[in-house]
Amino acid sequence: MAGLSTLLTGLFFYRIVGSYLSDRASAELGLESRLVQRMLLTEKDLAATADERADEYGRDLGVRVTIVAADGKVLGDTDLDGEELARVENHGHRPEIAGALREGAGTSQRYSSTLGQTLLYVARRIDPDDASRGVVRLALPLTAVRSARSHLLLLLILPLLLSVLCAVVLGWMLARRTARRLEDMARAASEIAAGRSAARVRPGGSDEMDHLARSLNRMAEELEKRLLLLSRERHQLQSVVDGMVEGVLLTDAEGTILLANGAFERIFDASAPLAGRRPLEVARVPALQEILEQARHATAPFHREIALGGSADKTLQASLAPVREEGRIVGTVAVFHDITELKRLERVRREFVANVSHELRTPLTAIRGYAETLRDGGLKDPEKAAEFVRVIHRHAERLQALIADLLDLSRVEQGKAKLSLGPVPLRDVAAQAEAVILPLARRKNQRVLLDLPDTLPSPWADRDRLAQVLINLMDNAVKFTPDGGEIVLSGSAREGYVDLRVTDTGIGIPPAEIERVFERFYRVERSRDRREGGTGLGLAIAKHLTLAMGGTLEVESTPGEGTSFRLTLPAA
Ligand code: ADP
């Protein structure tokens, strides 16, 4: 732009100065022609001296002087002599000469083939008032003017070229710097866009560039802050979700997993990473897929219970809800609660109620039956009546024992049984239990042995409750050992603990049932036990009492050889 305006200004000046120069040249030639005309006017015989004068004036003025007669014949010329002059054509029709003859003066500018250059011609009558005295013409080659103009042109063009060159070089350098800065910024911007928000641009350069760089850096800082905040929030959410006992699953609208916590992995036995996979791929549970599908089309949250088959055999309570964003469903969230234990407890409770009812009904039915028999005439037979009353009494006792055991168990289970813990003199307690058991054992010809070393430390327990547990274990031993068997109560010490064992040579417990003997109302063989009159609550009470005293009760048995219960209590 600057180059163009300089060029235009240059051309303008070139034209002005150019025309000024040619004006000056023609004005000067005009003055000189007047001078020559004045001098020729005084000439007496011009025809004879014309060529001589033309040579003289021409040399003095540095121009070509031609003297032409009124008829156009050339009388004298600075550049021509003798022969040449005689042969020169008639000049009467040259425009400047014709003009001078006609009007007194004439000018012309044209190319002279004689000299091979453009000339400026000025012609004037020798006598301004009389055309018959001929005309004098001065000619000046325009080469001088031309060369002056060329000089001028050079003077104009050179700086112009220089300035254009400078402008180009400067512009290129400036553009290169700007381009570099822009490249820097573009690189930083794409780094920021790629997530490396720590990328920064060096401030500097022109005002606009500096402003842009600072804005870019501010943007990056802001982005970094927000990313930090986001990642912190995400981390917090992840910690909460990971810390939950419930399994959590979040899927997108297509059902692909976005997030799943550790509990979900544990419940469904799925191995991480789960994100990006389909639920059916990670957990082969068709019911899961089904409820997630339902949730995708649900209008409100809902709950379902699903059973996991296989070895896990779990029952789950699933709470599902669609995730909405601006009214559109964008995914589903599901929370899984493992209610297997809850279900088991519920079942145990149901079974317990059924068992209690059953156990109570048996003696009650018997009591009612015998009482009715007595009422309906049984009393008339005193012998039978006495027998019936004994049976009624036995069943009432059983009922009482049952209810007493139930109450005892519930007290112990609820932690309401009052325990007075302290060092218990083992020998006393063992003797007390032996005293209760011995009569029963004798009836079956069984031997009862106590093997308690003197060095045995006292256990830390409740004396009466410990006696109750030992009596229960020894009573069972007597009951489930055939006649002539042996029951041993032995003791040993372990680091900080006292082990008490009740071992018999009885019928034993089948391995498949051994785990269940501590359950309420559980009897290995119901018919066998009924005969022995047990309630099936003894071991349940013993186990709970032992636990309440800070101990453990375990059992080992070989069917047909015998059983051994091990009661471990802390040493006092
Ligand atoms: P019960 O009142 O029937 O004895 P328990 O709870 O004391 O109830 O015992 C539960 C079951 O465990 C018994 O019915 C019996 O089948 C089995 N059992 C307990 N002790 C022994 C033992 N020493 N030998 C064999 N089986 C036993």
Boltz pocket constraint, residues with backbone or C-beta under 6 A from the ligand:
constraints:
  - pocket:
      binder: B
      contacts: [[A, 472], [A, 473], [A, 476], [A, 477], [A, 480], [A, 481], [A, 504], [A, 506], [A, 507], [A, 508], [A, 509], [A, 517], [A, 519], [A, 522], [A, 523], [A, 524], [A, 525], [A, 529], [A, 533], [A, 534], [A, 535], [A, 536], [A, 537], [A, 538], [A, 539], [A, 540], [A, 563]]
      max_distance: 6.0
